[in-house]
């Protein structure tokens, strides 16, 4: 979560060079960070209950959404840099 917020701040530094397209990167990065923050309590509770039951299952949805955000950031970043 903190890495995504930090990346959003770094993207702000690129704003003068690459223009308003960087705002898309900021929105995706910050949006992913907010989603992680808002679902963190539920995920921790589920994990602690799984530890208590001695059966912990992976949160596949969280992994897929985080991977999708990472791929989207990478692809958008490449498109923005390549379009200059």
DSSP file (Angstrom, degrees, kcal/mol; ACC not computed):
  #  RESIDUE AA STRUCTURE BP1 BP2  ACC     N-H-->O    O-->H-N    N-H-->O    O-->H-N    TCO  KAPPA ALPHA  PHI   PSI    X-CA   Y-CA   Z-CA
    1    1 A X     >        0   0    0      0, 0.0     4,-1.9     0, 0.0     5,-0.2   0.000 360.0 360.0 360.0 -48.4    0.0    0.0    0.0
    2    2 A X  H  >  +     0   0    0      1,-0.2     4,-2.5     2,-0.2     5,-0.2   0.843 360.0  56.8 -66.7 -32.0    2.7    2.5    1.0
    3    3 A X  H  > S+     0   0    0      2,-0.2     4,-2.4     1,-0.2    -1,-0.2   0.889 107.0  49.0 -65.2 -37.6    4.7    1.6   -2.2
    4    4 A X  H  > S+     0   0    0      2,-0.2     4,-2.0     1,-0.2    -2,-0.2   0.883 111.0  49.1 -69.6 -37.9    1.7    2.5   -4.3
    5    5 A X  H  X S+     0   0    0     -4,-1.9     4,-1.8     2,-0.2    -2,-0.2   0.910 112.0  49.4 -65.6 -41.3    1.3    5.8   -2.5
    6    6 A X  H  X S+     0   0    0     -4,-2.5     4,-2.2     1,-0.2    -2,-0.2   0.908 108.9  52.2 -63.3 -41.9    5.0    6.5   -3.0
    7    7 A X  H  X S+     0   0    0     -4,-2.4     4,-2.5     1,-0.2    -1,-0.2   0.891 106.3  54.7 -61.2 -38.8    4.7    5.7   -6.7
    8    8 A X  H  X S+     0   0    0     -4,-2.0     4,-1.4     1,-0.2    -1,-0.2   0.906 108.2  48.9 -60.1 -41.4    1.8    8.2   -6.9
    9    9 A X  H  X S+     0   0    0     -4,-1.8     4,-0.9     1,-0.2    -1,-0.2   0.889 110.3  50.5 -66.3 -38.8    4.0   10.9   -5.5
   10   10 A X  H >X S+     0   0    0     -4,-2.2     4,-0.8     1,-0.2     3,-0.7   0.891 105.6  56.7 -65.8 -38.4    6.8   10.0   -7.9
   11   11 A X  H >X S+     0   0    0     -4,-2.5     3,-0.8     1,-0.2     4,-0.6   0.851  98.4  61.9 -61.1 -33.4    4.3   10.2  -10.8
   12   12 A X  H >< S+     0   0    0     -4,-1.4     3,-1.0     1,-0.3     4,-0.4   0.860  97.5  57.8 -59.8 -34.5    3.5   13.8   -9.7
   13   13 A X  H << S+     0   0    0     -4,-0.9     3,-0.4    -3,-0.7     4,-0.3   0.805 104.0  52.4 -65.6 -28.5    7.1   14.7  -10.4
   14   14 A X  H XX S+     0   0    0     -3,-0.8     4,-2.6    -4,-0.8     3,-0.5   0.575  83.2  94.3 -82.0 -10.9    6.7   13.5  -14.0
   15   15 A X  H <X S+     0   0    0     -3,-1.0     4,-2.0    -4,-0.6    -1,-0.2   0.885  82.8  48.3 -54.6 -47.2    3.6   15.6  -14.6
   16   16 A X  H 34 S+     0   0    0     -4,-0.4    -1,-0.2    -3,-0.4    -2,-0.1   0.862 117.1  43.2 -63.7 -32.0    5.4   18.6  -16.1
   17   17 A X  H <4 S+     0   0    0     -3,-0.5    -2,-0.2    -4,-0.3    -1,-0.2   0.914 127.0  25.7 -80.0 -43.2    7.4   16.4  -18.5
   18   18 A X  H >< S-     0   0    0     -4,-2.6     3,-0.6     1,-0.2    -3,-0.2   0.529  99.2-141.3-104.2  -7.7    4.7   14.0  -19.7
   19   19 A X  G ><  -     0   0    0     -4,-2.0     3,-1.6    -5,-0.4    -1,-0.2  -0.336  52.4 -25.5  84.7-163.3    1.5   16.1  -19.2
   20   20 A X  G >  S+     0   0    0      1,-0.3     3,-1.4     2,-0.2     4,-0.4   0.617 116.8  79.8 -69.6 -14.2   -1.9   15.2  -18.0
   21   21 A X  G X> S+     0   0    0     -3,-0.6     3,-1.3     1,-0.3     4,-0.8   0.794  81.9  68.6 -62.2 -25.7   -1.7   11.5  -19.1
   22   22 A X  H <> S+     0   0    0     -3,-1.6     4,-2.2     1,-0.3    -1,-0.3   0.787  83.5  72.0 -63.4 -25.9    0.3   11.0  -15.9
   23   23 A X  H <> S+     0   0    0     -3,-1.4     4,-2.5     1,-0.2    -1,-0.3   0.822  90.7  58.7 -60.1 -29.5   -2.9   11.6  -14.0
   24   24 A X  H <> S+     0   0    0     -3,-1.3     4,-2.4    -4,-0.4    -1,-0.2   0.924 106.3  47.4 -64.3 -43.7   -4.1    8.2  -15.2
   25   25 A X  H  X S+     0   0    0     -4,-0.8     4,-2.7    -3,-0.3     5,-0.3   0.907 111.9  50.7 -62.2 -41.7   -1.1    6.6  -13.5
   26   26 A X  H  X S+     0   0    0     -4,-2.2     4,-2.8     1,-0.2     5,-0.3   0.918 111.1  47.9 -63.3 -43.2   -1.7    8.5  -10.3
   27   27 A X  H  X S+     0   0    0     -4,-2.5     4,-2.4     2,-0.2    -2,-0.2   0.921 114.2  45.8 -65.2 -43.9   -5.4    7.5  -10.2
   28   28 A X  H  X S+     0   0    0     -4,-2.4     4,-2.2     2,-0.2    -2,-0.2   0.939 117.3  43.9 -64.7 -46.2   -4.6    3.8  -10.8
   29   29 A X  H  X S+     0   0    0     -4,-2.7     4,-2.0    -5,-0.2    -2,-0.2   0.943 118.4  41.8 -65.7 -49.2   -1.8    3.8   -8.3
   30   30 A X  H  X S+     0   0    0     -4,-2.8     4,-2.4    -5,-0.3    -1,-0.2   0.873 113.1  55.0 -68.0 -36.2   -3.6    5.7   -5.6
   31   31 A X  H  X S+     0   0    0     -4,-2.4     4,-2.4    -5,-0.3    -1,-0.2   0.904 108.0  48.7 -62.4 -41.6   -6.9    3.8   -6.3
   32   32 A X  H  X S+     0   0    0     -4,-2.2     4,-2.3     2,-0.2    -1,-0.2   0.901 110.9  51.0 -64.4 -40.2   -5.1    0.5   -5.7
   33   33 A X  H  X S+     0   0    0     -4,-2.0     4,-2.3     2,-0.2    -2,-0.2   0.910 111.1  47.6 -63.6 -42.2   -3.6    1.8   -2.5
   34   34 A X  H  X S+     0   0    0     -4,-2.4     4,-2.7     2,-0.2    -2,-0.2   0.903 110.8  51.7 -65.8 -41.3   -7.0    3.0   -1.2
   35   35 A X  H  X S+     0   0    0     -4,-2.4     4,-1.5     1,-0.2    -2,-0.2   0.909 110.5  48.6 -62.7 -41.4   -8.6   -0.4   -2.1
   36   36 A X  H  X S+     0   0    0     -4,-2.3     4,-0.8     1,-0.2    -2,-0.2   0.928 112.8  48.3 -62.7 -44.4   -5.9   -2.2   -0.2
   37   37 A X  H >< S+     0   0    0     -4,-2.3     3,-0.6     1,-0.2     4,-0.5   0.912 111.1  49.6 -62.8 -43.4   -6.3    0.0    2.8
   38   38 A X  H 3< S+     0   0    0     -4,-2.7     4,-0.3     1,-0.2    -1,-0.2   0.771 117.4  39.8 -70.4 -25.4  -10.1   -0.3    2.8
   39   39 A X  H 3X S+     0   0    0     -4,-1.5     4,-2.2    -5,-0.2    -1,-0.2   0.436  90.3  93.4-101.1  -0.3  -10.1   -4.2    2.6
   40   40 A X  H <X S+     0   0    0     -4,-0.8     4,-2.6    -3,-0.6     5,-0.2   0.904  82.6  50.7 -62.3 -44.6   -7.1   -4.7    4.9
   41   41 A X  H  > S+     0   0    0     -4,-0.5     4,-2.4     1,-0.2    -1,-0.2   0.917 111.7  47.9 -62.2 -43.5   -9.2   -5.2    8.1
   42   42 A X  H  > S+     0   0    0     -4,-0.3     4,-2.5     1,-0.2    -1,-0.2   0.918 112.6  48.7 -62.8 -43.7  -11.4   -7.8    6.5
   43   43 A X  H  X S+     0   0    0     -4,-2.2     4,-2.3     1,-0.2    -2,-0.2   0.901 112.0  48.5 -65.3 -40.6   -8.4   -9.7    5.1
   44   44 A X  H  X S+     0   0    0     -4,-2.6     4,-2.6     2,-0.2    -1,-0.2   0.904 112.0  49.5 -64.8 -40.9   -6.6   -9.7    8.4
   45   45 A X  H  X S+     0   0    0     -4,-2.4     4,-2.3    -5,-0.2    -2,-0.2   0.923 111.7  48.4 -64.2 -44.2   -9.7  -10.9   10.2
   46   46 A X  H  X S+     0   0    0     -4,-2.5     4,-2.0     1,-0.2    -2,-0.2   0.904 112.7  48.8 -62.3 -41.6  -10.2  -13.7    7.7
   47   47 A X  H  X S+     0   0    0     -4,-2.3     4,-2.2     2,-0.2    -2,-0.2   0.905 111.2  48.8 -66.2 -41.4   -6.5  -14.7    8.0
   48   48 A X  H  X S+     0   0    0     -4,-2.6     4,-2.1     1,-0.2    -1,-0.2   0.880 111.2  50.0 -68.3 -35.6   -6.6  -14.7   11.8
   49   49 A X  H  X S+     0   0    0     -4,-2.3     4,-2.1     2,-0.2    -1,-0.2   0.882 110.2  51.6 -66.4 -37.2   -9.8  -16.8   11.8
   50   50 A X  H  X>S+     0   0    0     -4,-2.0     5,-2.8     2,-0.2     4,-0.7   0.883 109.0  49.8 -65.5 -39.0   -8.1  -19.2    9.3
   51   51 A X  H  <5S+     0   0    0     -4,-2.2     3,-0.5     3,-0.2    -2,-0.2   0.904 109.8  51.6 -64.7 -40.5   -5.1  -19.5   11.6
   52   52 A X  H  <5S+     0   0    0     -4,-2.1    -2,-0.2     1,-0.2    -1,-0.2   0.888 114.2  42.4 -62.8 -39.8   -7.5  -20.2   14.5
   53   53 A X  H  <5S-     0   0    0     -4,-2.1    -1,-0.2     2,-0.2    -2,-0.2   0.560 110.8-124.7 -80.9  -8.6   -9.2  -23.0   12.5
   54   54 A X  T  <5S+     0   0    0     -4,-0.7     2,-0.2    -3,-0.5    -3,-0.2   0.820  84.2 100.3  63.3  34.0   -5.7  -24.2   11.3
   55   55 A X      < +     0   0    0     -5,-2.8     2,-0.5    -6,-0.2    -2,-0.2  -0.754  48.9 179.4-148.5  97.1   -6.9  -23.8    7.7
   56   56 A X        -     0   0    0     -2,-0.2     2,-0.4    -5,-0.1    -9,-0.1  -0.869   8.6-162.4-104.0 128.8   -5.8  -20.7    5.9
   57   57 A X        -     0   0    0     -2,-0.5     2,-0.1     1,-0.0    -7,-0.1  -0.854  24.6-108.1-110.1 146.4   -6.8  -20.1    2.3
   58   58 A X        -     0   0    0     -2,-0.4     2,-1.4     1,-0.1     3,-0.2  -0.416  23.9-125.1 -69.7 144.4   -5.2  -17.7   -0.1
   59   59 A X     >  +     0   0    0      1,-0.2     4,-1.8    -2,-0.1     3,-0.2  -0.712  33.8 177.5 -90.0  86.7   -7.1  -14.6   -1.0
   60   60 A X  H  > S+     0   0    0     -2,-1.4     4,-2.7     1,-0.2     5,-0.2   0.864  74.4  56.5 -63.0 -38.8   -7.0  -15.1   -4.8
   61   61 A X  H  > S+     0   0    0      1,-0.2     4,-2.6     2,-0.2    -1,-0.2   0.913 106.7  49.4 -61.3 -42.9   -9.1  -12.0   -5.6
   62   62 A X  H  > S+     0   0    0      1,-0.2     4,-2.1     2,-0.2    -1,-0.2   0.908 112.5  48.0 -63.4 -41.3   -6.7   -9.7   -3.7
   63   63 A X  H  X S+     0   0    0     -4,-1.8     4,-2.4     2,-0.2    -2,-0.2   0.922 113.0  47.8 -65.4 -43.7   -3.7  -11.2   -5.5
   64   64 A X  H  X S+     0   0    0     -4,-2.7     4,-2.6     2,-0.2    -2,-0.2   0.912 112.6  47.8 -65.5 -42.7   -5.4  -10.9   -8.9
   65   65 A X  H  X S+     0   0    0     -4,-2.6     4,-2.2     2,-0.2    -1,-0.2   0.889 113.2  48.4 -66.0 -38.8   -6.5   -7.3   -8.4
   66   66 A X  H  X S+     0   0    0     -4,-2.1     4,-2.2    -5,-0.2    -2,-0.2   0.911 112.8  48.0 -67.1 -41.4   -3.1   -6.3   -7.2
   67   67 A X  H  X S+     0   0    0     -4,-2.4     4,-2.6     2,-0.2     5,-0.2   0.906 110.7  51.8 -63.8 -41.5   -1.4   -8.0  -10.2
   68   68 A X  H  X S+     0   0    0     -4,-2.6     4,-2.6     1,-0.2    -2,-0.2   0.907 109.4  49.8 -62.0 -42.1   -3.9   -6.3  -12.5
   69   69 A X  H  X S+     0   0    0     -4,-2.2     4,-2.5     2,-0.2    -1,-0.2   0.910 111.7  49.0 -63.3 -41.7   -3.1   -2.9  -11.0
   70   70 A X  H  X S+     0   0    0     -4,-2.2     4,-2.3     2,-0.2    -2,-0.2   0.915 112.9  46.1 -64.0 -43.7    0.7   -3.6  -11.4
   71   71 A X  H  X S+     0   0    0     -4,-2.6     4,-2.8     2,-0.2     5,-0.2   0.902 112.9  50.7 -65.8 -40.8    0.2   -4.7  -15.0
   72   72 A X  H  X S+     0   0    0     -4,-2.6     4,-2.8    -5,-0.2     5,-0.3   0.918 110.7  48.9 -63.3 -43.4   -2.0   -1.7  -15.8
   73   73 A X  H  X S+     0   0    0     -4,-2.5     4,-2.4     2,-0.2    -2,-0.2   0.922 113.7  46.7 -62.3 -43.6    0.6    0.7  -14.2
   74   74 A X  H  X S+     0   0    0     -4,-2.3     4,-2.4     2,-0.2    -2,-0.2   0.933 114.9  45.3 -63.9 -46.5    3.4   -0.9  -16.2
   75   75 A X  H  X S+     0   0    0     -4,-2.8     4,-2.4     2,-0.2    -2,-0.2   0.921 115.3  46.7 -65.2 -44.5    1.5   -0.8  -19.5
   76   76 A X  H  X S+     0   0    0     -4,-2.8     4,-2.6    -5,-0.2    -1,-0.2   0.902 111.6  52.2 -64.9 -40.1    0.2    2.7  -19.0
   77   77 A X  H  X S+     0   0    0     -4,-2.4     4,-2.5    -5,-0.3     5,-0.2   0.922 110.6  47.4 -61.2 -44.5    3.7    3.9  -18.1
   78   78 A X  H  X S+     0   0    0     -4,-2.4     4,-2.7     1,-0.2    -2,-0.2   0.907 112.2  49.9 -63.4 -41.4    5.2    2.4  -21.2
   79   79 A X  H  X S+     0   0    0     -4,-2.4     4,-1.6     2,-0.2    -2,-0.2   0.911 112.0  47.6 -63.5 -41.8    2.5    3.9  -23.4
   80   80 A X  H  < S+     0   0    0     -4,-2.6     4,-0.5     2,-0.2    -2,-0.2   0.935 115.4  43.7 -66.7 -45.9    3.0    7.3  -21.9
   81   81 A X  H >< S+     0   0    0     -4,-2.5     3,-1.0     1,-0.2    -2,-0.2   0.905 115.3  49.2 -66.6 -40.8    6.8    7.2  -22.2
   82   82 A X  H 3< S+     0   0    0     -4,-2.7    -1,-0.2     1,-0.2    -2,-0.2   0.770 103.0  61.8 -69.8 -25.4    6.7    5.8  -25.7
   83   83 A X  T 3<        0   0    0     -4,-1.6    -1,-0.2     1,-0.2    -2,-0.2   0.610 360.0 360.0 -78.6  -9.9    4.1    8.4  -26.9
   84   84 A X    <         0   0    0     -3,-1.0    -1,-0.2    -4,-0.5    -2,-0.1   0.492 360.0 360.0 -78.3 360.0    6.6   11.3  -26.2
